[in-house]
Amino acid sequence: MKSTSATVFPLRDYRAGRRPQFFTRLEMNQLLGLYSRNVSRGVWRDYAIDHRDGRALFSVFRHTHESAIYTMVKFKPSPAAPAEFFVMSGRQRLSAGATLAEALEIFRNKLSLVASGPA
């Protein structure tokens, strides 16, 4: 009869990799505020939140069964490093910032002078 042996891994070693990232309450308020404005305009219809090793993702969709049109990413490569924020469209990085507000500037509507009449 063959002898079998098991290998025991300490749980702390298994979990030593990057920890999942999460959005803070303030960041979620910013994301959901942007989302609700675009839903009311009829542009976005659905969203998804995902947590992976070292990053949190907030994706928005035009239609439920399509790919995300934008994904807002919070990336923290290590516990000691500051978080970075990105706005992605597919694999293309559209915007980046040290804060979520900086990265979301890409969605701000800028007022511009259309026509000026006599003063």
Backbone torsions as a table, in degrees:
resi	resn	phi	psi	omega
1	MET	NA	139.6	-177.9
2	LYS	-85.7	139.7	178.1
3	SER	-90.4	133.7	177.3
4	THR	-111.3	145.0	177.2
5	SER	-128.9	149.0	179.7
6	ALA	-106.8	147.4	175.9
7	THR	-102.2	129.5	-179.6
8	VAL	-104.2	127.1	177.2
9	PHE	-110.2	126.9	175.0
10	PRO	-62.4	133.9	-177.5
11	LEU	-58.0	-35.5	-179.7
12	ARG	-63.2	-32.9	177.4
13	ASP	-72.4	-37.4	179.2
14	TYR	-65.5	-38.3	-178.0
15	ARG	-88.6	6.7	-175.0
16	ALA	-70.2	-14.3	178.9
17	GLY	-66.2	-171.5	179.6
18	ARG	-63.7	140.6	177.8
19	ARG	-84.9	150.2	175.3
20	PRO	-61.9	145.6	177.0
21	GLN	-98.0	153.4	176.8
22	PHE	-133.8	152.9	174.3
23	PHE	-80.1	142.6	175.4
24	THR	-75.1	170.2	178.0
25	ARG	-60.8	-42.8	178.7
26	LEU	-61.7	-44.3	179.0
27	GLU	-63.8	-41.2	178.0
28	MET	-63.7	-38.8	176.9
29	ASN	-61.2	-42.0	178.4
30	GLN	-64.2	-45.8	-178.9
31	LEU	-65.0	-45.6	-178.7
32	LEU	-71.4	-29.6	174.1
33	GLY	-64.4	-46.6	177.0
34	LEU	-62.3	-43.5	180.0
35	TYR	-61.1	-48.1	-176.8
36	SER	-64.9	-35.9	176.8
37	ARG	-63.5	-40.3	-179.6
38	ASN	-75.9	-28.6	173.5
39	VAL	-67.0	-43.9	-179.4
40	SER	-65.2	-26.6	175.7
41	ARG	-83.5	-7.6	179.0
42	GLY	81.6	16.6	-176.8
43	VAL	-90.2	-45.9	-178.8
44	TRP	-109.9	149.5	-177.7
45	ARG	-128.5	-17.5	-176.2
46	ASP	-152.9	160.0	176.0
47	TYR	-144.2	163.2	176.8
48	ALA	-143.1	145.4	177.0
49	ILE	-118.5	134.0	-179.7
50	ASP	-135.6	147.5	179.0
51	HIS	-125.8	121.2	179.1
52	ARG	-126.8	176.2	179.2
53	ASP	-57.0	115.3	174.6
54	GLY	76.9	1.9	-179.8
55	ARG	-150.5	151.0	173.4
56	ALA	-119.5	141.2	-176.6
57	LEU	-127.2	137.3	174.2
58	PHE	-124.5	108.9	-175.8
59	SER	-108.4	141.7	177.9
60	VAL	-118.7	147.6	-174.4
61	PHE	-128.4	145.6	173.2
62	ARG	-77.4	-41.5	176.5
63	HIS	-134.8	148.8	-174.4
64	THR	-57.5	-36.5	-173.3
65	HIS	-94.1	11.9	178.8
66	GLU	-105.1	172.6	173.5
67	SER	-73.1	158.9	179.1
68	ALA	-62.9	138.4	175.7
69	ILE	-84.4	-32.3	175.6
70	TYR	-140.7	147.1	173.0
71	THR	-132.2	123.6	175.8
72	MET	-95.1	126.7	-172.7
73	VAL	-119.0	132.1	169.2
74	LYS	-107.4	119.2	-175.3
75	PHE	-121.3	128.3	177.6
76	LYS	-134.3	101.2	-174.0
77	PRO	-65.7	-26.7	178.5
78	SER	-152.8	160.7	-179.4
79	PRO	-59.1	-30.6	-178.2
80	ALA	-82.7	-20.7	-176.5
81	ALA	-82.2	147.9	175.2
82	PRO	-73.2	154.3	178.8
83	ALA	-72.4	148.6	173.7
84	GLU	-119.3	150.4	-178.0
85	PHE	-124.6	139.1	-179.7
86	PHE	-135.4	150.9	167.9
87	VAL	-114.4	123.2	-176.3
88	MET	-116.8	149.1	168.9
89	SER	-126.9	101.7	-171.2
90	GLY	67.0	-123.7	177.8
91	ARG	-97.7	-0.1	-177.6
92	GLN	-89.1	127.6	177.4
93	ARG	-85.4	116.0	-178.1
94	LEU	-91.1	-31.8	-174.3
95	SER	-155.7	153.7	176.9
96	ALA	-146.2	155.3	178.0
97	GLY	-167.2	163.6	177.1
98	ALA	-78.3	-19.1	175.2
99	THR	-127.2	160.9	178.0
100	LEU	-64.0	-39.7	179.5
101	ALA	-58.3	-40.6	177.8
102	GLU	-63.3	-43.9	-179.0
103	ALA	-67.4	-33.1	-178.4
104	LEU	-79.9	-4.8	178.6
105	GLU	-55.3	-26.5	-179.5
106	ILE	-60.0	-24.2	-178.1
107	PHE	-92.3	-4.1	-178.7
108	ARG	-73.0	131.3	174.5
109	ASN	-81.3	124.7	179.4
110	LYS	-96.5	132.8	177.2
111	LEU	-76.8	138.3	177.3
112	SER	-136.9	153.6	180.0
113	LEU	-75.5	121.1	-178.6
114	VAL	-89.8	-50.7	179.1
115	ALA	-150.1	147.0	177.4
116	SER	-123.5	136.5	179.1
117	GLY	-100.7	-178.5	178.0
118	PRO	-62.5	142.2	-178.3
119	ALA	-81.1	NA	NA
